Amino acid sequence: MNSQTTICAQATPPGISGLAVIRLSGKDAFTIADKCFKGKILLKNAPSHTIHYGKFYDSDTLLDTITASVFRAPHSYTGENIIEIGCHGGYVVTNNIISTLIYSGATIALPGEFTQRAFLNGKIDLTQVEAVADIIHSVSKQGSHIAARQLLGGFKKRITAIRQELLSVCALLELELDFSHEDIEFIDKSNLLILLYNTIQTCRDLLNSFSASSVLRDGFRVGLVGFPNAGKSTLFNALLDKKRSIVSPIAGTTRDYIEDSLSLNGISIQLYDTAGLRHDSTDTIEIEGIEFTQKLLETSNLIIIVNDVSVSPVYSLSLYEHLVKLYPESKFCYVQNKIDCVTNIDIHNLNFSSIFISATQDIGIKQLKDFIEKSASENLERISDVLLNTRHSVILSKIISSLEISIQSLENGFSNEYVSIDVRNAIHFLGEITGEFMNEEILNTLFSSFCIGK
Amino acid sequence: MNNYDVIVIGGGHAGIEACIASAKMGCKTALFSMNIHTIGRLSCNPSIGGSAKGHLAKEIDALGGVMGVLADKSGIQFKLLNTSKGPAVWSSRSQNDKDLYPLFAQELLLSTQNLTLINSNIKEIIISGNRVKGVLTETDDIIYANCVVLCTGTFLNGILYTGLNGIAGGRINEQSSVSISKNLLNYGFKTGRLKTGTPPRINRNSIDFRKLNAVGGDITPTPFSFRTTNVKNTLTCHQTTTTEQTHDILRKGFNESPMFSGIISGKGPRYCPSIEDKIERFSEKNSHQILLEREGLSTDSVYVNGFSTSLPRYIQEEGLKSIGGLENCIILKYGYAVEYDYFYPNQLTPSLETKSVQGLFFAGQINGTSGYEEAASQGLIAGINAGLKFLGKPPFTLSRAEAYIGVMIDDLINKESEEPYRIFTSLAEYRLLLRQDNVYKRLSQYGFSLGLLSENDIIKLNHREYLSEILVTLAQETKTNPTVINSYLESIGETLITSTTPVNTIAKRQKSSLKALFESNNTHVPFPTDSNLFDKAEIEIKYEGYIQRQLAEIETFRQTESKLIPKNIDYQNIKSLSAEAREKLIKIAPISLGQASRIAGVSSTDLAVLMLYIR
């Protein structure tokens, strides 16, 4: 890590666009920019937080007319001197400008390096670093809003509150040990139990918002399953509202599945078509490529079972029951496809609810989409004001199990030093979320999810 | 040409361990004492060990130090403390004959090869460049040495107080040494001021024992040292309490207490407070426990444990006489406070060598600690490292995950304490693994490699570990059934078993005992055992889950400990460090990221900065 260099990179996504922003950060940002920028005044003399119009040259060649925004250290995103160059979009102009900057003394930034510098200069803390990553990766509007709140430190406050409480518990447990000869009980056992149970509940609540968080981050995941010829692919295309004749298998997987996304009322929906279910002669259901399909279904928020109603309305019922048992956390929907192929079906005799559609005739597709949207927004309602990522959820699970062990120790009559080891562990894990506790692994995880220019 | 390889100054508990360790390692060693007849005195409490201190005493024994042996030889009552808690915090404590302890210590020193005792005051440490050269005695003789270990305790600028009268001196009736402090200040060492106190001693024959509760030792007393085969309880102590009246009397004298009136500026220990501190701080408590501990078998002097004070004499006397059983007590020696210089221990490396002067080591109270055990363990580590330095070998240090000694030294050099440092179980993060029962397994191999334990010692100790492992295996492999075991389970109030179950599964239950389980099950143990051996095995079984989790924690600890910080790092150049962190990092110069993380004033953000910077 060399903070002596001045780094530059394109901050807006690459590609064709009207405008692009190139960010230049480091102690020499102004002098490097002044080598190429010709405006009314030198940027090194410009006050902070001002914008200057001018021309950008590669020696004598005019590359573009640009705006240069000046941010002086420490009042900038990275805490260093920053010039943000607003130029015309497209590959050629941006690449030329960046090459010129590098020729003038800048170096190309590594992924996440701007944020890393912001962190190193004390501009943001680690939960905020994560929030920046979350905003970048956020697929929905709500998601970016919550990530933005996190950026302001709300999540950290909540975690810190839990941590403080556990720290005081620990201190009392320790005090009792240190003053064992004085025979004073500093903390009542039943109060301690209540406190531990409450903390576990708080962590569970946070954790529950994780699946909802992931909907915001990654979209609401809908898996289509069914036996061959039930019309899954047709339904898949009908839901996407496009004719997708060729499905491309995802490389590196053993089983073929197709994936695409659509947006329903602002919520991003990830749609998966799983393959590989078959009815065998003995009438038992096998899920082939078990690990793979399982993984897909496990992470699905909604599983749609596509049944060929022309064979029988209950043809896939055993599959449905089987999956409900396997994935109790998921929502289910039983879809009777090919309704156009049957004439007289007594839907009132079915003792389970299903949606009747025809994927080819566009019957009931709107109804099904409404159902998917309703399920997705129900899921989002569970979200509170925090957005958890996978790292947080893994740590929260660890905290819960540590606290559960400490409750077990208390209930089994183990003395304080055994109770406190797991409370201490929980405190340690909480510190991993807020950055109170630091190790290299955590740092790597934090900065690895960035792309260049952030 | 050096006169000695290693010189140790001061014959307190630190000095004793330091000079014996160095001599045993084959270094020609001299111990300088102001008065060799006072070497090894128990100047405060006539006891060794106690909560967490017992762990230190055991660790000293496991490394080949002598405190445990001396405590066993002079011990008159032995007790395992905290037995109502889990085995990790069980701590040995002995009461000792304060006349015998120093005699045994002096005898041991005189019979140690390579060691010379010299009765002389040291005026000056001779330093040239950044290297220690030797010492200058009061008779202006220069004695050259490769390494010097300074263990001068409270003798540096010590002032004694009873009431508002201060007299210079380390312990009562002994003179303090001012010149070494001055001498070292000239070399840039920084000192602070601390205070400690001691309670009055009273005549045994003046106590009315009929009113008091007798407190005896353990039914089966266990020694500190593996080298001791047998110890006996030959004395009982007595317990009484202070009253509201006592507190009222003592409060009268508060404005004449040097600690309250601000005459003594040094900070006192939080955990071993004077009686006036206790009254002030726990004002809602209307009585405090007092233990009357006879100071030896051939003395009538009784130590009034819990009544440490520096109040004026007439207040002490009136206060004591308001306590049940002490109505007519005769005071032999009044309580007093002592204020003394200490050197900020962050001037030391983990081997207790000073950072600025090569070959100069500090150990004991001089580093701001309180207690014999704390002093002795530092003495041992300093003595070992002085020896290693002379022998041209790398230093020996213990980590926080290995020993209480490691915890203490790491705390001393990284944290800034404004009061005397005393060891506590709460200071050890890995305390479930730092137990007394596994102390030899943890440390004796080191003692052997350093030459402090003999081959016979290590064979004996390893054999015991081996036997305990066999017991654990036996418990895993032996199955028991409801018929033979349920009556035992019923008798201890545990749930009965319904089918054949391995013994170790039942031994995991809180109330069950491995020994009783084997007996009820008629399991034959093919070698002679004792209760300690069973305890050892039982702890391994019962707390297996906890032990495994701590081992996992230690793994993480070791990883950050092994992330070394380059020696030539320029903290001035890392702009993003906080000013406080930068200053501390420069001062302490941590070896690893792990050590950096424990420095007071270095925040997690500073640490992350450091991590990103050095990778």
Boltz contact constraints between the chains, C-beta under 6 A:
constraints:
  - contact:
      token1: [A, 1]
      token2: [B, 612]
      max_distance: 6.0
  - contact:
      token1: [A, 1]
      token2: [B, 613]
      max_distance: 6.0
  - contact:
      token1: [A, 120]
      token2: [B, 576]
      max_distance: 6.0
  - contact:
      token1: [A, 120]
      token2: [B, 609]
      max_distance: 6.0
  - contact:
      token1: [A, 121]
      token2: [B, 576]
      max_distance: 6.0
  - contact:
      token1: [A, 174]
      token2: [B, 426]
      max_distance: 6.0
  - contact:
      token1: [A, 177]
      token2: [B, 425]
      max_distance: 6.0
  - contact:
      token1: [A, 177]
      token2: [B, 426]
      max_distance: 6.0
  - contact:
      token1: [A, 178]
      token2: [B, 424]
      max_distance: 6.0
  - contact:
      token1: [A, 178]
      token2: [B, 426]
      max_distance: 6.0
  - contact:
      token1: [A, 180]
      token2: [B, 82]
      max_distance: 6.0
  - contact:
      token1: [A, 412]
      token2: [B, 510]
      max_distance: 6.0
  - contact:
      token1: [A, 413]
      token2: [B, 510]
      max_distance: 6.0
  - contact:
      token1: [A, 415]
      token2: [B, 85]
      max_distance: 6.0
  - contact:
      token1: [A, 415]
      token2: [B, 86]
      max_distance: 6.0
  - contact:
      token1: [A, 417]
      token2: [B, 86]
      max_distance: 6.0
  - contact:
      token1: [A, 417]
      token2: [B, 88]
      max_distance: 6.0
  - contact:
      token1: [A, 417]
      token2: [B, 89]
      max_distance: 6.0
  - contact:
      token1: [A, 418]
      token2: [B, 86]
      max_distance: 6.0
  - contact:
      token1: [A, 418]
      token2: [B, 546]
      max_distance: 6.0
  - contact:
      token1: [A, 421]
      token2: [B, 432]
      max_distance: 6.0
  - contact:
      token1: [A, 435]
      token2: [B, 604]
      max_distance: 6.0
  - contact:
      token1: [A, 436]
      token2: [B, 604]
      max_distance: 6.0
  - contact:
      token1: [A, 438]
      token2: [B, 604]
      max_distance: 6.0
  - contact:
      token1: [A, 438]
      token2: [B, 607]
      max_distance: 6.0
  - contact:
      token1: [A, 438]
      token2: [B, 608]
      max_distance: 6.0
  - contact:
      token1: [A, 440]
      token2: [B, 611]
      max_distance: 6.0
  - contact:
      token1: [A, 443]
      token2: [B, 611]
      max_distance: 6.0
